[in-house]
Amino acid sequence: MKIYKLLIVLFISIQTCFGQIKKINGVSFVASREPINEQHINPVLNVNANYVAIMPFGFIKDLKYPEIVFNTNRQWFGETKEGAKQ
């Protein structure tokens, strides 16, 4: 009986390995000063990335008032909501 249980577990394990989805090759996409174009995208494609993490930037001006400030005129384009959306 133990051998049958072991064979079932082994069979399920093998099936799980073959049923995996496509491998995720992810990179963190660093914000740029200006809107992105093909020059920014080609290096991502050249490393065969199929996913990117886009992280808008926020900061706290004063620890006494911990409000997260983001999407300001002083930030790089890629750090704003519009830049992350693009």
N, C-alpha and C positions, 0 to 999 in steps of 0.2 A: 504494500500500500504506500509506503514511503517513497518508493521509486516512482510511482505514478504521480504523486504530488510534485516531486522534484521535476519530472518531465513536463508537467503542466506549467510550472513556474518558468522553466527554461523556455518553453515554447512561447509563452506570453512575453517574456523578456525579448526574445528574438523578434517577434512580431512588432513590438513597440519600437525597437531600433529601426526597422525598415519603414515604419509608418511615420517617421519624423518629417516635419515640414522643412522647407528650404532653410539653410543656415543663414543666420543673421550676421552680416558683416557691417557693424555700425561704427560711425565716427561722430565726434563732437564737432559741429560746424561753428567755428568762431565767428563772431559778429564782425561785419566789415563797416568801414566808414561811409561807404556809398552803397547804393543798390547793387545787388549781385548780378553778375552776367556769366557768360560762358567761361570766361577766364577763371572764375571762382569755382565753377562746377566741375570742370575737367579734372582737376586733381582728385576730387572725390570719386569720380568715375574711374580714374586710373588705378586706384587702390581696390577696385571692385566692391566699393561700398554699396549696399542696397538699402541702408537705413541711415538716417542722420538724426542726431539730437540737437534741437534748436532751443537755446536757453536765453530768453531775454534777461537783461541785467537789471537788478534793483539794489538799492542800498538804503542804509539807515543813517540819517544826518546826525542824530543826537541820541545816545543811549537812554537819556532821560525820557525821551518821547519816541519810543520804538515804532515809528511808522515807516513802512517800506515805501520808498520813493522810486518811481520808474516812469518811463515814457516822457522824459524831459527834453527840452531843446538842446541841452548840453551833452547828450549822449550820442554815441555813434548811431548811424542809421540802423545797423543790424541789431542793436540793443533795444530798439523801440518796438512797440506792438506792430507797427506797419512793416518794419524790417523783418521781424520774425514771421509775419504772415507771408511776405514776399518769398 
